[in-house]
Amino acid sequence: MLEACHQRVRRMLTLLQRLRAHVAAHGSDAQARQAARDVARYFDMAAPQHHLDEELHVFPPLLAQGDPAVRALVERLQREHLEMDSRWQQARRVLALVADGAVDQLESEDEARLEAFASLYGAHLGNEEGIVFPAAQALVDPQARHAMGEEMSRRRGVKAP
């Protein structure tokens, strides 16, 4: 489930990048407005659940049993979750302007807000996929991983596989 969430995050970050180029070429037309709403909906609803998944299930065993370098990375990722939330609020205001058709072009400050959000998220995903997820998988037995997946699904109101 965590990897599937990361795939969706990457798709939304790609859509955000395409949206920025589209607005530069076409303004806040109907296509741009819909894309802005789609990106906002994802990062408003699904992304916080994913962060909670990590905070509840992935990070605790690594903080308790992981090696010092992994623990330091997890602590940094926890701080990044807070920073991502803050950057999201700034990026969301920009997307709301596009979704409302209130801008023809993005100001350089607005572009910078979107870029700051997207670049932080991209680097964050790389650290989780390359280091944290494999380390957690090595520490957590299959039965516990299954229970984690069930809890994640239940919290989302989805029937677990």
C-alpha positions, 0 to 999 in steps of 0.5 A: 500500500505504501508503494502504491501511495508513492506511485500516486504521489509521483503521478500527482507531482507530474500532473502538477508539473504539467499544470504549471506548463499548461498555465504558462501556455493557456492560462487557467482554462477549463483543463487547468482548473480541473487539474488544479482541483485534482492535485488539491484533492489528492494532497488534501485527502490522500497525502495526509493519510499516507503520512499518518501511515508512515508515522504510525507503522513505518517510523516507530520500529525504525526509531526503536530498533534501527541503526543510528543512521536510519534513525537520524534519517527517520527523524529528518523525514518526520520533520519533513512531514511537517515542512511538507504540510506547511509548503502544501498550504502555500502551494494549495493557495496557488492551486486555488487561484488556478482552480477558480480561474483567477489567474492567467499566469503564475507569478514567479513567487507562486511558481517558487511555492509550487516548486518548493513543495514538489522538490521537497516531496520528490527528495522525501520519496526517494529517501523513503523508498531507497532506505526507510522502507527496506529497513522497515521491511527487514525489521517487521515480520510479515504478520505485522506488515499484514496487520499494518495494511489492514489498519491502513485500509480500515482507516480509509474505509477500504476492505483489505485484500 
